[in-house]
Amino acid sequence: METHTTGMFKSLCRILKMSDTKQIYIDIIRIISETTRVPKEDLSLDTSVNIDLRIEGDDWDELMYPIVDKYPIEDFSEFEFSRHMRPEGDLILPFLLELVLSIPRVLTGSIIFLFNKRIGRIFFKKRFFGILKYEEKPLYIADIYNSVLKNKWNYAKNSNLNLKQLIL
């Protein structure tokens, strides 16, 4: 009996020959290598674009444009930029506002902390501007490769494809 995952894999292989999927991987690695100046040998499906290669903000655009030019990804609705990248631009104003607004919070929290430690800690954890904080979740080359194969953004961990098998 054929599972849904196996069926999806077979249908993908019918659309793209195995040699095509390997060539797509080779092209993605070549583009990333040229853009980042990291040797191809140091890149793999497990390489994190944002953590290992330090790609953020505009650098992400410069990395993705040549890939998307060659292999269009039609739908990026599942991509969550703030999970992987710091915001770019002038962050001095939000930083200064955070600093100024935190003074009364710290004073109030300190006084309350003397009487009730649990409630006092809440005052120290609250932030006014969440844009200064972001999640640094890894964004892998496997995510890009998986998305190119599916023609829409889809994280590799959610994939029903065995990506390593496709590049052999």
N, C-alpha and C positions, 0 to 999 in steps of 0.2 A: 504494500500500500504506500502511495506516495504522499509525503507530508506537504503542507502548504509551503514551507520553507524550501524544500527540495524542488517543488513545482516552480516557485519563483526563480530559483537559481537556474533551472533548465530553460525557462522562458527567456531569462536574461541572456543566457548563452546562445540561444537561437537568434536573438536580436543582434547581439554583439558576439562575434567569434572570440574564442579564448585569446587569440593573438591580439585582437583589438583591445580587450580589457588590459592586457599586459602593456600594450603600447600607450594606452591612456595613462597608466601608472608611470611609465617611463617619462612621458611628456610632462606630467605634473611634477615629478622629481626634478626634471631638467629645468623647468620654469622656476621652481622654488630655489634651486641651486643658483641659477643665474641672478635671480632677484636678491637673494640674501648673501651671495658669495660664499655659501657653505658648500663644501665638496659633496657631490652626489653620494659618495660612499657613507657619509655621516647622516644621511636622511633615510627614513623608513616610515612605514605606516604608523609606528609608535612614537615618532617624533612629534613633540608638542610645538605648534607654531608660535603660540604666545609665550610659553615658558622657556622652552629650549632655545628657540630662535629669536626670542624677544621682539616679535612682530606685534605692533599695536597701532591703533588709529589709522592714520593715512598710509602707513606701511602695509596694513592689511589690504587697503584698496589697491596699492601698487602690486601686491602679490596676486590678488585675485583677478584683476583686469585681464592679464594675458591668459589666465586659465579659462575664464569665462568667455573670452573672445574665441578661443579654440573649441571649448566644450561648454556650450551655454547651460547654465542652471537657471531654469525659468522661475522657480519659486524659492525665495529666501525667507518666507514667513516664519519658519521654525527656528531660524537663526536668532540667537539672543546675544547681541553685541556686548551688553553689560555683564554677561556671565564670564567673558573672556578678556575684555579689553578695558583699559582705563579710558575715561573720556579725555579728549584733547581740547585744546583751546585755553583761554584765559581762565584759570580757576582761582586767581588771587582774590577776586571779590567774594565768591562763596566761602573761601577759606577765612578771610577777615571777618565776614558776618558770623561764621561759625565760632570764631574765637571770641568776638564781642558778645554774642548771645550766650556763650557758655559760661561767662563770668558769673552772672546771677544764678545760673543753674548749679555751678560748683559751690557757691556760697550757701545757697539754700540746701543743697544736698549734704554739705558738711554739717550744717546745723541739725538737719533731720537725722543724719547718720549717728549722731551722738545719742539720740533717743531710740531710734529704730533702725538697726543696720540693714534689714531687708528692704525697707522702703527707701532708705538713703542710697543704696546701690543703684536703684532704678534711675535716679537723677544723674548718676555718672555714666550710665549706658546710653541714654537718649542722645540722638544726634539730630540736628535741625536740617542739615543738607546731606541727603543720602548719596548725592553725586560724588562726594569725596571718597566714598567707600564703594568698592565693587567686588564682585566675586572673581577670583582668579582660578577658574576651572580650566583645565587643559583643553586645548583645541588641537586635535591631532590631524596629521596629514591624512590619516584614514577617514576622517570626517569629510575632508575635501574630496577625496577619491570616491567615497560612497555617494556623495551628493552629485558628483559628475555622472556616475553610472546611472543614478536614478533620475537625473535631470531636475531635481528639486533638493533643497537643503534637508538632509537627514543625517543625524549623528550616527556614527558607526556603531556605537554601543546599542542603538535601537535597530540596527540593520538585521535583515534576515539573510544577508549574503555572507559567505565566508571569503572575506577580502584577501586574506593571505593565500588562499587557494587560487584566486583569480590572477595573481601576479607571478605564479610559479612558471 
